[in-house]
Amino acid sequence: MAKARASRALENAARRLGVVHVAGVDEVGRGCLAGPVVAAAVILHPDRHVPGVADSKLLSAQTRERLSAEITAAAVAWTVEVVSAAEIDRLNIHQASLHAMHQAVMALVPLPGLVFVDGFPIPQLVLAQRSLVGGDRRVSAIAAASIVAKVHRDRLMRELHARDPRYGFDRHKGYATQDHLAALDRWGYSEAHRRTFRPPSLFDLSDTIHK
């Protein structure tokens, strides 16, 4: 089945209005039980087209890896911001996701004249922004950011797996799959897990961290 490609129409329209640098920003890992939330911001080059850019969830891992390398090589600018599980617990997952996106955007050099945001608007962003529900399927710059963020986070989760293979982070990347829940039932929460984010049906793990 053909994958839906994200469009550059809104970015091109902004450029025709005089906006020189148009960014997209997205985050991944919001719904996970473990690991960080990761945001990426990307300013695509108007003359360096990367074919096949789409919402990262529609792409295979191999395709995401290839496209991430092509996007970062061709982009005017790109950044990645990581918010740890401990910081997620301090802020809550919604605020942590917004914080990651804010930091990713503000780290871009040059700063964009307009930012397309997937989902919720970013509070206190001092740049013009437009938030779009389902933006990662509509705007190429957001889709590109979703790919870069997903590839970066998957690598971090594989590193966590290498340090502690009990939970299978290399397979499920921290999401609440059956094998992840089974590992939690056996081992309890690790330091990589988010203490304040767990599904209502999950058993009571108390406050013990199993290292």
FENJO-V619917 format. One record per pair of residues at least 4 apart in sequence whose ideal C-beta (glycine too) atoms are under 8 Angstrom apart, sorted by the first residue. I is the first residue (numbers start at 1). J is the second residue. If there is no record, write none. Layout:
# FENJO-V619917
I_J, I_J
This chain:
# FENJO-V619917
3_52, 3_54, 3_58, 3_59, 4_54, 4_55, 4_58, 4_137, 5_52, 5_53, 5_54, 6_53, 6_54, 6_55, 6_136, 6_137, 6_138, 6_139, 6_140, 6_142, 6_143, 6_144, 7_138, 7_139, 7_140, 8_12, 8_44, 8_139, 8_140, 8_141, 9_13, 10_14, 10_116, 10_130, 10_138, 10_139, 11_15, 11_22, 11_24, 11_44, 11_46, 11_116, 11_139, 11_140, 11_141, 12_16, 12_46, 13_17, 14_19, 14_22, 14_113, 14_114, 15_19, 15_20, 15_22, 15_46, 19_112, 19_113, 19_114, 20_113, 21_43, 21_76, 21_77, 21_110, 21_111, 21_112, 21_113, 21_114, 22_43, 22_44, 22_112, 22_113, 22_114, 22_115, 22_116, 22_141, 23_41, 23_42, 23_43, 23_77, 23_105, 23_108, 23_112, 23_114, 23_115, 23_116, 23_141, 23_145, 24_41, 24_42, 24_44, 24_115, 24_116, 24_117, 24_118, 24_135, 24_139, 24_140, 24_141, 24_142, 24_143, 24_144, 24_145, 25_39, 25_40, 25_41, 25_42, 25_101, 25_104, 25_105, 25_115, 25_116, 25_117, 25_118, 25_122, 25_142, 25_145, 26_39, 26_40, 26_101, 26_117, 26_118, 26_135, 26_136, 26_142, 26_143, 26_145, 26_146, 26_149, 27_37, 27_38, 27_39, 27_40, 27_97, 27_100, 27_101, 27_118, 27_149, 28_37, 28_38, 28_39, 28_56, 28_146, 28_149, 28_150, 28_153, 29_35, 29_36, 29_37, 29_38, 29_153, 29_173, 29_174, 30_37, 30_93, 30_97, 31_175, 31_176, 32_37, 32_173, 32_174, 32_175, 32_176, 32_194, 32_197, 33_174, 33_175, 33_176, 33_180, 33_184, 33_193, 33_194, 33_197, 33_198, 33_199, 34_85, 34_160, 34_167, 34_169, 34_174, 34_180, 34_190, 34_192, 34_193, 34_194, 35_85, 35_153, 35_156, 35_157, 35_160, 35_169, 35_173, 35_174, 35_192, 36_82, 36_83, 36_84, 36_85, 36_88, 36_153, 36_156, 37_82, 37_83, 37_88, 37_93, 37_96, 37_97, 37_100, 38_80, 38_81, 38_82, 38_83, 38_100, 38_149, 38_150, 38_152, 38_153, 38_156, 39_80, 39_81, 39_83, 39_97, 39_100, 39_101, 39_103, 39_104, 39_145, 39_149, 40_78, 40_79, 40_80, 40_81, 40_104, 40_145, 40_146, 40_148, 40_149, 40_152, 41_78, 41_79, 41_81, 41_101, 41_104, 41_105, 41_107, 41_108, 41_115, 41_145, 42_71, 42_75, 42_77, 42_78, 42_141, 42_144, 42_145, 42_148, 43_75, 43_76, 43_77, 43_78, 43_108, 43_110, 43_112, 43_141, 44_48, 44_50, 44_71, 44_74, 44_75, 44_76, 44_140, 44_141, 44_144, 45_74, 45_75, 45_76, 48_74, 48_75, 50_67, 50_70, 50_71, 50_74, 50_144, 52_63, 52_67, 53_67, 53_71, 53_140, 53_143, 53_144, 53_147, 54_58, 54_59, 54_137, 54_143, 55_59, 55_136, 55_137, 55_143, 55_146, 56_64, 56_136, 56_143, 56_146, 56_147, 56_149, 56_150, 56_151, 57_136, 57_146, 58_137, 59_63, 59_64, 59_67, 59_147, 60_64, 61_65, 61_154, 62_66, 63_67, 64_68, 64_147, 64_150, 64_151, 64_154, 65_69, 65_151, 66_70, 67_71, 67_144, 67_147, 68_72, 68_147, 68_148, 68_150, 68_151, 68_152, 69_73, 70_74, 71_75, 71_78, 71_144, 71_147, 71_148, 72_78, 72_148, 75_144, 76_110, 77_108, 77_109, 77_110, 78_108, 78_145, 78_148, 79_104, 79_105, 79_107, 79_108, 80_104, 80_148, 80_149, 80_152, 81_100, 81_101, 81_103, 81_104, 81_107, 82_100, 82_152, 82_153, 82_156, 83_87, 83_88, 83_91, 83_96, 83_97, 83_99, 83_100, 84_88, 85_89, 85_191, 85_192, 85_193, 85_194, 85_195, 86_90, 87_91, 87_96, 88_92, 88_93, 88_96, 88_194, 88_196, 88_197, 89_194, 89_195, 89_196, 89_197, 91_95, 91_96, 91_99, 92_96, 92_196, 93_97, 93_194, 93_196, 93_197, 94_98, 94_120, 95_99, 96_100, 97_101, 98_102, 98_120, 98_122, 98_123, 99_103, 100_104, 101_105, 101_117, 101_122, 102_106, 102_122, 102_123, 102_124, 102_125, 103_107, 104_108, 104_145, 105_111, 105_112, 105_115, 105_122, 105_125, 105_127, 106_111, 106_125, 108_112, 111_127, 112_127, 113_127, 113_128, 114_127, 114_128, 114_129, 114_130, 115_122, 115_125, 115_127, 115_128, 115_129, 115_130, 116_129, 116_130, 116_131, 116_132, 116_135, 116_139, 116_141, 116_142, 117_121, 117_122, 117_129, 117_130, 117_131, 117_132, 117_135, 117_142, 118_131, 118_132, 118_134, 118_135, 118_136, 118_142, 118_145, 118_146, 119_131, 119_132, 119_133, 119_135, 120_131, 121_125, 121_129, 121_131, 122_129, 122_131, 125_129, 131_135, 132_138, 132_139, 132_142, 134_138, 135_139, 135_142, 136_142, 136_143, 136_145, 136_146, 137_143, 138_142, 139_143, 140_144, 141_145, 142_146, 143_147, 144_148, 145_149, 146_150, 147_151, 148_152, 149_153, 150_154, 151_155, 152_156, 153_157, 153_173, 154_158, 154_173, 155_159, 156_160, 157_161, 157_169, 157_170, 157_173, 157_174, 158_162, 158_169, 158_170, 159_163, 160_164, 160_169, 160_192, 161_165, 161_167, 161_168, 161_169, 161_170, 164_169, 164_190, 164_192, 165_170, 166_183, 166_186, 166_187, 166_190, 167_180, 167_183, 167_184, 167_187, 167_190, 167_192, 168_172, 168_179, 168_180, 168_183, 169_173, 169_174, 169_192, 171_177, 171_179, 172_177, 172_179, 172_180, 174_180, 174_192, 175_180, 176_180, 176_181, 176_199, 176_202, 177_181, 178_182, 179_183, 180_184, 181_185, 181_202, 182_186, 183_187, 184_188, 184_189, 184_193, 184_202, 184_203, 184_205, 185_203, 187_210, 188_205, 188_208, 188_209, 188_210, 189_193, 189_195, 189_205, 189_208, 189_209, 189_210, 190_209, 190_210, 190_211, 191_209, 191_211, 194_198, 195_207, 198_202, 198_205
